[in-house]
Structures are given as structure tokens and as C-alpha cells.
Amino acid sequence: MNRGEFNRLAALGALSSLLTYDAKAAFNKESKVYNQSIVIDGLIIGRNWDKASFAALAKTGYSGFNVSLDSFNLNRSLLSLVNWKDIVDDNSDKLIHATTAEDFKRAKKENKVAVLFGFQNSRMIVNDIDNLDILYQAGTRWMQLTYNERNLIGDGCTERTNAGLSDFGIEAVNRMNELGIIIDLSHCGRQTTDDGIEFSKTGAMINHSMCEALHKNHPRAKTDAQIKAMANKGGVMGIICLGYMLGPNLGVDTTLETYVDHIDHAVKVGGIDHVGLAADYPIQGLEANGATRENWYVPRLTRFKPSYKVQWPPWIPELDETDRYQNVTRLLEKRGYSTGDIEKILGLNFLRYYDEVLQS
């Protein structure tokens, strides 16, 4: 090797070291924003929580999450609440059963994770408003009015009709307001969503959804008018991480960038104080939790209507890992979001909302 070749290689080596240093410095700067933030996930599926779940949770940097429990009937719902209370009590060095916003603040200070118990359906109350009191006393603090199908409260997002809330549904909303149970509208039909926002005395939550303006004709998406109405009453919308919910061409032009596009749009419509984040799957992600085409995708072809547009695989890789919101934070910074605004999206917006709606 002559002197000229040696000098060129030395220069390339120095440049490579400089680039590596700069990349690490940028990563550390971006991670600092995340690490100092209260991070709240709008929806984690709570089934089959085990040691692997705790291992994954430790890697997320979460300060809290809304856990989705079994809503099949009242007995199973109460059993699910008891089971999760036991999980929290048996792991008090890691978890806090959240009933107020203060619990999320305490979780951050104590390096723990606050868990807000709730359900993605209200069918278990059947036709008895008093069942809401029972569920509240057992620890319930949020409840979705309907899932995809109709129940006695109203129509879901894939129901053939679009009737909105029933009289019984309005009665249930009033009682939930009185108790301090958050009203969630994520899977509700168009009119049920509109009615839930209108008839609730407090702001309603949409804890895991996306923007209809960016994914047209998907029954789970919320319109600009709904996002704005929700925000005007103080609510928060968590942007869902499920890739097929965000765009029709997952893996082609539906990427992490698409996810942040939904954040951008929701912020533009509803304002920076009304947008959060939501996974809608197990804490470790779908792939790590063992989701396959056979056990995840195929069953959903019969459980969900074609309008759901289910795809396989359903995830965006950067969101299906435990540092999903670290990845989102870096992209938000790249797009020019301030530290304060990123902190709001990561968790402060949910925290402010909980402070306004939860009573104890």
C-alpha cells in the first residue's frame, strides 16, 4: 500500500468514526426526550400476561397503559378484574393499579408502571345500569360503549345500521359520568361516536383509532369532524399501531412514516393537546407474542367483516417492538416537534385527561 492509498483509507476511517459518533449522539439526544417523559399507551391487550410480558414491559419505558380486559359477560369481566388486581398486588414493585392521574405520576417517580383497568365493550352490563356500579367498585375506570357489533347501548362500527345510542345507552353514559368511568368510543359506529361525544358531560376518549382522512372507508377510522368535536370537549385520541388500520398497502406505502402522518393529521385537526399513542396488542408486540398467519390472520377473516381490510402480517416492524415509541419520538423530532409537544403526545395529554375525568 502506497502513502496515498494509506491516507485515503485513514481519512475514510476517520469519517466513519465521526459518522458513528454523530449517530450515537443524535440517538442519545432523542432518547433523553423519551426517557424523561411520562409515556402512556392508550391500549394494551391484557390476556395471558406472564413473565415474558413483564420482560417486555421493562424494555418499553412506559409509565402506564390502559389494559383491555374480558368483556364477554359480567362474571368473566369481574373475574378478569380480580385476576389483574392480583397481578398488580403480586408485583407491587413493578405495577400500580391506577384509579387517578396521580397514580401515573407516582409510577414515573417510583420507576413503576400504572395500569388503568377497562373494557372494549359494555355488553356485560346487559340491561342493568347497577352493573356499572359493581364494575366501578371492582376497579373499572374506562369502558368502550360498543365493540364492532350492536349491543343494548348502541351500534358498533361494523353494524349494518347506524342508529347511534339507545335511550338505555344515554342512561348508561350519564351513570358512567357520575361514577367517573371514562367513555371510550374507539370501536363505536359513526352515530354512536357522535352521540357519545355529545351526550357525555365530560370529554370522551378514543383510545385506539386513526384518521379517516388518511385511511378512507375503514369502519374504525374517525372523521375530522369527530376528532374536532372530541377535542373541543377535552378528549384524547390515541393513534393505533396496527399497521393495516393505518393504510391499505401495509409494507408498501404504509410505514412508520404513515403512523406519524396520522399523528400529524390528528394534531392539525384536534390540536396538540388531544393526541396520544396506542398499540392495541400485547405489550411485547404481535410477532414476539407468537402471532402467525394461521392463529391470528385466518380467524379474523371470519370474525371481522371485509370492510376491516385485515392484512398479514398486520404490523409495522418499528411499532411491533418494545421500543415502538422511541422510534416514534425520533421521527417526531425529525419532523420538527418540540420537546414539550412530544411529551404531550407520549403521555401528558392522557395524563391531563385522566386528571379531568377520573374521580378516585
N, C-alpha and C positions, 0 to 999 in steps of 0.2 A: 504494500500500500504506500503510495507516494504522499508527500506532505499535503498536497491539495485535496486528495481524497479523505485524508485523515481530518483535515479542518472542516470539510463539508459534513462528515459524519458527526464530528463533535458539535457542530452548530445545530444539526438536526436533533441530537440528543439533548442539547440544552433547551431547544424549543419544545421538545416533547415533555421534558420535566416541567417547563413553565406552564404548558397547557394543562398538565395533570394537576399542578398546584392550583391553577386558577379554577379548574373544575371542582376541586375539593373545597376551595374557599367559597365558591358560589353555593355548593351543596350545604356547607355548614351555615352559611348566612340564611339560606332558605329554611333549613331545619330549625333554626333558632326561633323563627316566627311560629312554626308549628309547635315546638316544644314548650313555648311559653303560653300557648293558647289553651283555653278550655275547649276540648273537642267533644262534640256530642253527635252521635249517629242517630238519625231520625227513626231507623227501624233495623233491628237485628232479630232474626228468627231464633226463638229460644228452645226449640226442640232438641233433645238429645245432647244437652250441654254436658261436657266431660273434661277430662284432663287436657285433651287437645284444644278444646275451646279456651281454657284458661291460658295455655301456652300461646295461643294466637292472640288473645286479648292483651297479654303482656307486651306484645310487639306493636300494638296499634297506637299506643299513646293516647287512648281515649280517656276522657274524664267521665263519660256517661253514655248511655244509649237507652232508647225505648225498646223494650223486649216484647215481641209478639207471642202471645200465649194461646192455648187451645180454647176455641170458642164454640165447639161442637154443641154442647148443651151446658146447662148450669152446673151440674155435678162435675163434669170434666173441667169446666172453667175454674171452679173453686179448687179442685184438686191440683190444677196447674199452678194456681196462685200459691197454694201451700207448698208445692214442690219447689217453686222458685224462692219462696221465703226461706225454706230450708237451705237451699244452695247459698243464699246470701248469709244466713246465720252461721253456716258451717265454714264459711270463707270470709269472715269479718275482717281479716287482714287485707283482703283484696276488694271486697264489694260493699256497697251501701245500698239499702233499699230506699230509693228516692220517693219522697212524697211532696217535697218543696224544692224551689230553686236553690235554697241554701245547701241542700244535700249535694248538689253538683259542685258548688264552690268548695265545700268541705272535702269532697273527693279529690279535687285538684290539689288542695293543700296537703292532704294526707297520702297522696300518691295511690289513691284507690279509684274505683270506677262506680259511679252511681247508676242504678238500674231502675227505670220507671216502668211499672207493670201495666200492660194494656192488651187490647184485643183488636183484631181486624174485622170483627163482626159484632153485632149486638143481638143476634138471633137467640142467644141463650137467656135473654130476659123474657122471651116468649111474649105473653100479653100482660105481664105483671110488672108495673113500674117499681114496686117494692124490691124487686130483684136487683135494681140498680143500687139500692142502699146496702144490700147484702154484699154485692161485689165491691162496693166502695170500702166497706168495713174490712174486707179481706185484702185490700191493698190496691185495687184498681184505680188508676189515675188518668188513663186515656182509653177511648173506645171509638172505633170506626163505626159509623152508623149502619152501613151496609157493606157487604163484600160485592162480588160481581153480580149476584142474583138478588132478587127481591126478598125482603123479609117484611115483618109487620110494621117496621118503621118507615120503609121507603124502597125505592128501586135502586138496584146496583147498576154498575156501568155497562154490563153486557145484557141486561134485561131487555126484552123486546120492546117494552113500553118505556115511557119516560115520565112517570106520574109524579115524581118528587116525594116529599114527606107526606105521610098519612097524618090524620089528626092524632093518632097514638104516637106517631113519630115526633110531632111538635111537643106533645106532653113529655116524652122522654128527653128531648133536648132541654126543656125547661128544668126538669129534675136534675139532669147532668150539670147544668149551670149552677143550680142551688148547692149541689154537693161539692162541686169543684172537680168534676171529671171532664177532662179535655175532650172536645168533639173533633174527631178526625174524619176527613172526607175523601181519603185517597182513592178508594175503590167505588165511591158513590157515583150514581148516574148524573147526567148533566143537571136535571132539575133538582135532584136531591142535593147536589153540591150547592146549587144556588140557594135552595131553601135552608140548608144547614148554615150557610153564612148569614142569611137574612134573619132567621129566627133565633139564632144563638145570641144571648145578651153579651157574651164575651167573644173575642176573636176565635175563629175556628182554625184548626191546624190541618194542613195537608202534608202529612209527614213523609210520604214517599210517592212522588209523582214526577211529571215532566211537562214540558210546554207544547201545547197543541200546535202552536205556530211553527214549531220546528219538526214535529212528527205528526203530520196530518192524519186525521181519521183513525186515530188509535183511541179506543174507548177509555183508556186510563189517563189520557192527557187532559190537562186543564187549559181552558181558553184564557186569552189575555184579560177578558172581562172578569173571569172568575179569580184570576191571580190578583187583579187590581182590587176587586171587592174584598177578597180575603185580607189583603194588606191594609186596606182602609179601616178595617176593624181590629187591626193589631195582630193578625195571624202570621204564621210562618209556613213556608212550603219547603220541604226537603227534596232535593233533586235526586231521583232514584239512580242507583249504579247499574242496574240490569241493562246490559247493552242493547238487547232487542227492543227495549222500551224507548230508547233514545233515537233510533233511526232505523230505516228499513233495510239497510245494507251493512249489517254488522261485519266488521273485518275488512270492509272496502272503504267506505267513507263515513263509517260510524266508529269513532275512536275516542280516546281521552279528550281530544280537542272538541269533539261533539258534546261530551259531558259538560265541559266548561262553556260551550256555546249556550247550553240550557241555563246554566247559572247566569251568564251574561244577559240572556233574554229576560229571565225572571227578575233580575235586578233592575233592568231597564223599565219593565212594566210595573213591578210592585215596590221597588225601592230597595236599597241596600240593607235595610233593617228587617227584611221579611223573607230571606232566603237562607236555607241551610243545606245539609247533606244527609243522604240516607242510602244504606246498602240494599236492604230487602233480601238478605240471605244470611247464612250462618257467619259468625264472626271471622272464621278462617278463610272464607270465600267458598265458592261452589266447587271448584276443581279440587281444592285441598280437602273438602268435606266429602269427596267421593262421588260427586255428580257425574253421571255418564249419559250417553245418548239413550241407553235403554231404561235407566231408572229415573231420569229427570225429564228428558225431552219427550219420549214416546208417551208417557202417561198424560202429559199436558196437552197432547193433541186431541184427547177425548175430554179432558177436564175443562179446557178453555175453548171458546168459540174461535173460528178462523180469524175474526176481527182482531184477536190478540196478537197475531203475527209472530208466534213463538218461533225462535230460531235456535239452531245448535251450531257451535256452543253459544250459550246465552250471555257470556261475559265479555267485557273489555279487559284484557290482561292486566293493565295497570290499576284497575279497580278491583280485581278479584284477589288481590294480595293484601297482607295486613298493613302495609304502608300506603294503602289506597289514597288517603287524604294528604299524606306527604306529597304524593305525585300531583294531586290537585293543587296543593299550595304552591308548588314550584311553577305550575302553569299559570295560576292566578297572578303570581308576581311577574312572570314573563309578560302578561297582558297589561300590567301597569296598576294592578290593585294595590292600594296602600296596606301597610301592616294592620291598621285599625279595621279596615274593611274586610280583610282576610280573617281576622279574629272574629268578626261578626258572623261571617259565613260558616266558619269552623264550629262555632258553638254559642257565641254570645247572643245571637238572635233567638235561639231556642231558650237560652237562659232567661233573657228578658221576658219572653212569652210565658214561661213557667212562673216567673215571679208575679205576673199579672193574673194568671188564671188559677193556678193551684192554690188551695187554701191551707191544707195541712197534710 
